[in-house]
C-alpha cells in the first residue's frame, strides 16, 4: 500500500497499519541513531521513543509532505534527548572517538555492517556531529539534499556545503590515520 | 533489545492504549493560540512603539507639543487591555502545549519567548505603519481632538 494511504488509515484509527510503518523504518532509523550517539542500547530506546512520539503526533503530520523526513526529524530529536538524559554517556565528539567507548563490534555489525566493517567508519566517528549527520544521511541512508534539509532544518545550500566540508574533513582524518577510503 | 522487540514493544503499548494518538483539535488549538498570541502581542507592541515614539518626539522637541501630549494621554487611557490579556493567555497556552503536551520539535523555552517577542515587534511595527489612524483615533476623545490638532497646524 502507498505510504500516504497507510498514514491516512492510521490517522483514521487503523492501529495495525502502524506495524508496517514500524517494520519499514526500524532498521534505517536504528542505523541512523547509532551513527549519532554510538550507543546501541540508547539508540534502541531512542528509536522506540521515536515511534511512540510519531504515533502520538500523527494527526499533526501533513500527508503532502514526506513521512520519512518527518520521522527522521523525530528520531534526531529523540537521539539528542537521549544524550541529554544520559549525561554519563559522552557526547563530545573527541571523547566519542576513544576506543573504549565505541560500540562493540559484534553488536555494531548487526546494526550496520556498512559502517563498522569498514575502517572509514572509524574516521567517520571522529567527524563532529554537525558534519557526520548529513554525511550519514546522504551516503548511508541515501537521502536527498532536500530530505536532509527537512530533517536537519537547514537550507539545501547549507547541507551541500556541510557535506562537501564533511568529505574534506573525512579525507583528512583518514589520511592522518593511514586509512584509504 | 532486538529490532523485532521494538516492533512488538511499540505495538503492545499502542494496543494496550498506553499510547494514544493526540486528536486533531490539539494541534488546531496549538496553531490558533500561536496566531492569536502573535496578533495580540503585535497590537500591544504597536501601541508600545507609538507611545515610545511620541514620548521621544515630545522629549526632543523645543515646543510644548500639546497635540502630541493629548494624543499620548488618549493612547495611554485607551490601551488595548483585551489584546494584552489575549496575548498573555495565548502565549501561556502555547508554552503549556509545547512544553507539557507536545514532545515534537522541541524548542528551548527562551527561543519560543524570544521568537514571540521578535514576531510581535514586527507585527507591531506593521500595525503602526498600516493602521496609524486607527491607533491614534481609538476612543471618542480622539475624534474631538484630532481636528483641533489640525487647526493648530494651520495656524
Interface residues (C-beta under 8 A of the other chain):
Chain A: X11 X15 X18 X19 X22 X23 X26 X27 X30 X41 X44 X45 X47 X48 X51 X52 X53 X55 X56 X57 X58 X59 X60 X73 X74 X77 X81
Chain B: X1 X3 X5 X6 X7 X9 X10 X11 X13 X14 X15 X19 X20 X21 X22 X23 X24 X26 X27 X102 X103 X104 X105 X106
